Each structure stands twice: as structure tokens, then as C-alpha cells.
């Protein structure tokens, strides 16, 4: 905010929107070559290839200074979706890219349907698409090259958000995260104009700065002009008179530095030239198009009017850069004949900006206005703070303040009073949430109106609250909480940087406020409602490192941007807990059989695996954690890996010495797998490979000990005796294998193993508790069947086996003797 003296400085500013390079203009190449002498590169960033996992996100911040002319974006991703396939993908798994001016996009709170997304994507990447809403989202394209110019989007801050799935389940903590990831890489460059008086996409449009000066300073109770306690700032074009031909346009710029009540634009001394022209200037349309932060046109503007008919009045204009274009129309109609090509209309442009003194605002500047001071919270995350008014009326050190001593005592029209509060959101704090809370000992007698950059009113606001049924609840970034007749409680999500104005309308002010006590709290918080006490508030930086933002990481049963949505009911949570924990009771089957066969090592492994899996899932679903989550996860995966490999080792008939050696090696390998990255999908294949290798090694050891007496000549021509011995050995080996297993149990084991593989393949974030419970039952059942399939060999007293294998070996030895 400026002091009494006001200087109108020229800042070239204008903004842009989504435009493909190939679809700009027919003569774009030649124009760009000429414009290259007027532009320079402000910034250029290359974002390396980055992977976005399911339910993850990335933000990119791009600063666009007032003198920027265009921004080029080249995006390349691994996504391969066309428009037809997008319709079949749910939003919870759809890769999306979102754009927002001033602050970070948050598509989780958007009500945009999938059909609207398809329509937007179909037009956004095939031609010029004007960014009309505060947030636009599209499916991520495989390749995207586009240009954003200063003719359509504001020169402030632009944020890109890349998401791998959006919706209420994105923030929900999940027991398993599976789904396709995608990668992206981007190049972003910003071009600017060398000369501030030249603007436009190619810096080839002349913009004239209006010169301003203080014309009135009325501090008394009245004046001839009828204004009270106000200062009038008058602005004119430098050459006093401007002349335009038919359909010619001239552009002016004005910077408003202080809160203004209104801005009036008028054209004086409208006349035709040459002077001897017989036309009538009153029939000429001198159209005025006004736009905040960007150059206006006949099709894209904020305000418009015919200055030759009446002045254009803008109530409560925003603080910042304004652009005004004047277009002359119907000039040839009025002048007529052959002189129409040389006739011009001349005018003097005059602007009057009515400003209020410090501490005042509203109609006739009779309402109170307070600047709120930022007070940082101790031991909190960056930018978390609360706001208190300056002055002696607020003596409390608390985070809230009493409202009644600050209210305006002037009633406009005898109906209500307005009181204004101004606060500043600092640079880099766009990832915070503005929390406004009013509590009273009686029914609230206030309406709340909030606006960014300018004073709010009944007809001009960004967000408002009248009561719990009449408010901005339908707005994308407005979150209403437990409001009542005595309390107003709401958040503005991911609030934009810059100046914010809060207006309180005190209804029925004639009733007095002496007996009423209302406290007001204004704060900047990292996560709304502390994630509703169903999650943790996490902080991060965008890709540029210039903006700090926060988000909620919810528990297993809640989701939404603030963890306020119950995704899994209490009964459902109990059901999931019982299924995941109790299904580990299937470990009793292989443990019982191992104990019966006196395989104590396997019994310990199966029993420990079932217990550790039950404890891990009890912690994973949020029921109870016996140890830290990391320790429980390690033991669950390690013992599960060990149990699978132990089943393979058990199927061999090698001695205990060899088994202990194999178990030691396997324990080391599986421990390394569990401690490094236990949840990677390739671990399943790796564990099965280790188990198969252990079984093969066991069989080789068994083969080398039982059949080491078999020898034959390696000559190319074998005699008939050696060929007969080889056939007998092969037949003996086949008979041994056939008698080694109970094939019915072995077949049942493979069926159960196939069911376990199918259930694991069917797992996702939504049905994990069902299919993983089936996995527990089937994988332990398959181990039980495999254990039962082994035929137990009974040793005789001399330590030699009495089964068919031994007899065949013995006979073979005797025949050679």
C-alpha cells in the first residue's frame, strides 16, 4: 500500500493461454523473426524425467513477470491414452495435468465429470483454448507442445500440477499401492519484452502509460464534488489528444496502487478531423474495453462501454495493473464518401480514481479498515501464522481478537455497517489455507465477504458466507465446516499469494453491539482442520523449490483433501481387520505337519511366519502395533520368504548338515531382500527362483551320494552292457521319483499355489483385504499339501534306508561286485 503521494509506474503485464505452436497464425514464422529483436529469454528450465507413482503428484511453479511476452512448454510423457480410452479409465487411476493461476491446483475438490474432461482435452490440444476458470484439468498427453501468451493470461504465477489419479481415495493411506506409473519430462521457457512501452505476444504493440496526479484532497465533511474524506486521482494520456481511424485501436495502461472506491473512464472533446468534415461525432462509437492484468480486446475483456455515450465506471477496482483499449467504430458511416479513408476521430482520455485515506474504506470512505499483522506460530511449519489488527484496540496475545471494538460506527442508509480487514499472503505460501472463524455468544449478526486484490461488496466478491445454507460452498476452493447460528467456520484452500480483503457486514446495526461478544480468528494453516484428526499433515516443495505446500496423508479409513470423508466404515474396518489377521491361522496347517514329522526348523519358521504376518496386518490396518511398522514389515516379509524356500528344501532327502547350510544361505539372502525393498513385485519371482535352486541343489547332493557308484565309459561307442546299465539307472531314477511323492497331494499343492498367484494378481487398493486374505489361506495351504506329498523314508538300525531306492542301489552294487 502506498502513502499519500502516488506515482503511477508503468509495468508491462499481460497474460496468456493454451495455444499450440502450429495453430497460432498463418504468418507466425515471419512475425516471430521480426519479434526476435524485441524479446529476450527471461528464464528457461529443464525438468528431467521424473516418475509419478499411483496416487502421487508433482507441482511446477512458473513466475511470469509483468514484461513477459510468452511462455513455451514442451511436455513428453510415457502415457499412451487416446480420447476413447480416457472414457474407460476411472478418475482414481487417470493421469491428469491441471493449470491454475496464482496458486496450486487441487483437482480432488473439483466436481468436474469425466465427460467434461474428455471434452476439454479434445479441444485443448487441437487449437486455442481460453483459460476461463480458475483451474483447468486435462488427461496427460504423450507429447504436448504449446505456447502461452501475455494476451490471454495474467502476468503473475502459473502452477502446473501432474497427478496419477485424483479423487477422495488419493490421500487415503493404502495397505498396497499397485497400478501403472508414468514418467514425464518438461522444458519451460519464458520470453519477455525489452521495452516496457511495447507489449503483446511479439512485443509489437505500443502501450501508452497514463500520467496521473492528485486533483482533490477533501478531508472535511463535504465538498462541491459531494465526496467525503477522499482523494481524487486524475489520469490523462500524455499528448492530451489521441486520434483514431475507423476500427483502429489504441492501448493504455494504469497501475492502481491503493484501495479505490471506484474508477471512472471518460472521453472528453470528441471531435472529427479534418475540421471541415461534415460528419457528426455523436454517432461514432468510441468503444472502451478494460481488463485487469492483460490487454483487452473486443472479445476478451472485463468491462466495456461506449465512452461517446457515457463514462465507464468500475466499482472497487483491484490493486494492480489495468489495461484500457479504445476502439473507434462507425467512423466511415458518419463521414461517408471518399473522405472516410482519411477522416479520424480525436478525443482526450481522462480517468478519475477515487481513493480512501489510510484506515478508511467503503462508500464515502466512512467505514473502518484494518491492516492485519502477521504473527508466526512457534515451532510450526513454514508460513503457518495468524493475523491480528494493528492498534491499541487489540491488547490480547491470543490468536483471535474481539470484534465489537473494531466495528464501524457509520451506518450506510441506516441499515448496516461494513468493516474491512486486509492481510497479505507472502511469496511462496500459496500452498497454505486461509482459515476464517467467527464465534459469538449469540446468533451471528454478520455476513462475510472475501476478495483477492480489491474490496469486496454485495455484488463483487470471490467467496462469501451469510449462513450455513447461503455461502460459497459450491466453489472449488471453499470448504465449510461445523458452522451454526453462533459460528462461522470456513477455509479458502490453497489461497493465492498477494493481498486479501475481508469485509464484515453488520446487519441491523441499530440494535447495538454493546451486549454482544464476537471473536474473530484469521490464520494461515498448512492443512485444513488438522486433517480432521484422521491423518498427518505433510509438507513439501514444488519442483522449482520456490513454493511450500502441504497435504493430508489420511489413515486407512478416511480420504479427501482434508481426511473428512469416511471411505471405510467402522464395521468395514473390523471386517477387514478380522479377514487379514485371522486368515494367517492357515499357517497352523504346515506348522502342524512339520511338528508331526519332527521337522522342528520348518515348524518354527511356519509358526513365526503366521504370527508375524498377523501382527503386521494388525498394525497395517490401524488396529494395534506391537512394534514399529518397519520392524513388523521386515519380519513379515522375511519369514514369508523363508517359509516358501523352506518348503522346497523340505522336499529333498539330504542330511541335516546340508539342510542347515542351505537354510543359513537362504536366511541371509531373504533378509537382504526384506530389508532393502520388501514390497517390490519382483521379489515373488526371486523367492520362487531361490526355492527352486535350493531344491535342485538338494537333489544334486542326494544324487551325488546315492548314485556315485554308477560309472560308465565315455567313449562314443558304448558296449551293450553299459547301455543296459544306463537304461536300468534311468528306470530306477523314474521309479524313485514316482515313489518319492504322493501325487494327489502334489497336484493339490500346485492348484492351491495357482490360486494364490491368481489372488495376488487380482489385488488392488480397493479389494486388497479380500484377495490378500485369500492369498494367506492358499499359500499356507499349498505349503501344507507340498509337505504332505513327500513320502517319508524310514531308516533301519544300521542307518541305511530300506526303501526301494536303497534296494536298487544295493542290487546295482552287488551286480558290479
KAMO-V249755 format. One record per pair of residues at least 24 apart in sequence whose C-alpha atoms are under 6 Angstrom apart, sorted by the first residue. I is the first residue (numbers start at 1). J is the second residue. Records with the same first field share a line. If there is no record, write none. Layout:
I: J / J
This chain:
1: 258
8: 255
11: 66
12: 66 / 67 / 196
13: 66 / 67 / 155
14: 150 / 151 / 154 / 155 / 293 / 294 / 295
15: 149 / 150 / 151 / 152 / 153 / 154 / 155 / 294
16: 148 / 149 / 150 / 151 / 152 / 153
17: 130 / 148 / 149 / 152 / 153
18: 128 / 129 / 148
19: 128 / 146 / 147
20: 127 / 146 / 147
21: 146 / 147
23: 127
35: 202
38: 193 / 194
39: 192 / 193 / 194
40: 191 / 192
41: 191
42: 190 / 191 / 192
43: 189 / 190
44: 188 / 189
45: 187 / 188
46: 186 / 187
47: 185 / 186
48: 185
49: 184 / 185
50: 183 / 184
51: 182 / 183
52: 181 / 182 / 183
53: 181
54: 164 / 179 / 181
55: 164 / 165 / 170
56: 164
57: 162 / 163
58: 161 / 162
59: 160 / 161 / 542 / 543
60: 159 / 160 / 542 / 543
61: 159
62: 157 / 158
63: 157
64: 155 / 156 / 157
65: 155
66: 155
67: 192 / 193
68: 191 / 192
69: 149 / 150 / 191 / 192 / 193 / 201
70: 148 / 149 / 150 / 190 / 191 / 201
71: 147 / 148 / 189 / 190
72: 147 / 188 / 189
73: 145 / 146 / 187 / 188
74: 144 / 145 / 186 / 187
75: 143 / 144 / 185 / 186
76: 142 / 143 / 184 / 185
77: 142 / 183 / 184
78: 182 / 183
79: 142
80: 142
91: 165 / 166
92: 165 / 166 / 167
93: 165
94: 164 / 165
95: 139 / 140 / 163 / 164 / 165
96: 138 / 139 / 140 / 162 / 163
97: 137 / 138 / 140 / 161 / 162
98: 136 / 137 / 160 / 161
99: 135 / 136 / 159 / 160
100: 134 / 135 / 159
101: 157 / 158
102: 157 / 158 / 496
103: 430 / 496
104: 159
108: 166 / 167
110: 476
149: 201
150: 201
151: 295
154: 293 / 294
168: 559 / 560
169: 559
171: 553 / 554 / 559
172: 554 / 558 / 559
173: 554 / 555 / 556
176: 765
178: 764
207: 251 / 252
208: 252
209: 252 / 253
210: 235 / 236 / 237 / 254
211: 235 / 236
228: 364
230: 355 / 356
231: 354 / 355
232: 353 / 354
233: 352 / 353
234: 351 / 352
235: 350 / 351
236: 349 / 350
240: 348
241: 347 / 348
242: 346 / 347
243: 344 / 345 / 346
244: 344 / 345
245: 344
246: 328 / 329 / 331
247: 328 / 329
248: 327 / 328
249: 326 / 327
250: 325 / 326
251: 324 / 325
252: 323 / 324
253: 322 / 323
254: 321 / 322
255: 320 / 321 / 322
256: 319 / 320
257: 319
260: 316 / 354 / 355
261: 316 / 354 / 355
262: 314 / 315 / 316 / 354
263: 313 / 314 / 352 / 353
264: 312 / 313 / 351 / 352
265: 311 / 312 / 351
266: 307 / 311 / 350
267: 307 / 348 / 349
268: 347 / 348
269: 347
270: 346 / 347
271: 345 / 346
272: 344 / 345
273: 343 / 344
279: 334 / 335
284: 330 / 331
285: 328 / 329
286: 327 / 328
287: 326 / 327
288: 325 / 326
289: 324 / 325
290: 323 / 324
291: 322 / 323
292: 322
293: 321 / 322
295: 323
316: 455
317: 454
318: 453 / 454
319: 453
367: 408 / 418 / 419
368: 408 / 419
369: 420 / 421
370: 421
371: 421 / 422
372: 422 / 423
384: 524 / 525
385: 523 / 524
386: 522 / 523 / 524
387: 522 / 523
400: 520 / 521
401: 519 / 520
402: 518 / 519
403: 518 / 519
415: 508
416: 506 / 507 / 508 / 509
417: 505 / 506
418: 504 / 505
419: 503 / 504
420: 502 / 503
421: 501 / 502
422: 500 / 501
423: 499 / 500
424: 498 / 499
425: 497 / 498
426: 497
428: 546 / 547
430: 494 / 495 / 496 / 497
431: 494 / 548 / 549
432: 494 / 525 / 526
433: 492 / 493 / 494 / 495 / 524 / 525
434: 491 / 492 / 523 / 524
435: 491 / 522 / 523
436: 490 / 521 / 522
437: 488 / 489 / 520 / 521
438: 487 / 488 / 519 / 520
439: 486 / 487 / 518 / 519
440: 486 / 517 / 518
442: 486
443: 485 / 486
444: 485 / 486
445: 507
446: 505 / 506
447: 504 / 505
448: 503 / 504
449: 502 / 503
450: 501 / 502
451: 500 / 501
452: 500
453: 499 / 500
455: 501
526: 550
528: 562
531: 562 / 563
532: 563 / 564
534: 563
576: 769
579: 773
580: 773
581: 614
583: 773 / 776 / 777
584: 610 / 614 / 776
586: 777 / 780
587: 780
589: 784
590: 784
605: 643
609: 639 / 640
612: 636
634: 674
637: 674
638: 670 / 671 / 674
645: 691
648: 691 / 695
649: 695
652: 698
654: 702
740: 791
741: 789 / 790 / 791
742: 789
745: 785 / 789
746: 786 / 789
749: 782 / 785 / 786
752: 778 / 782
753: 782
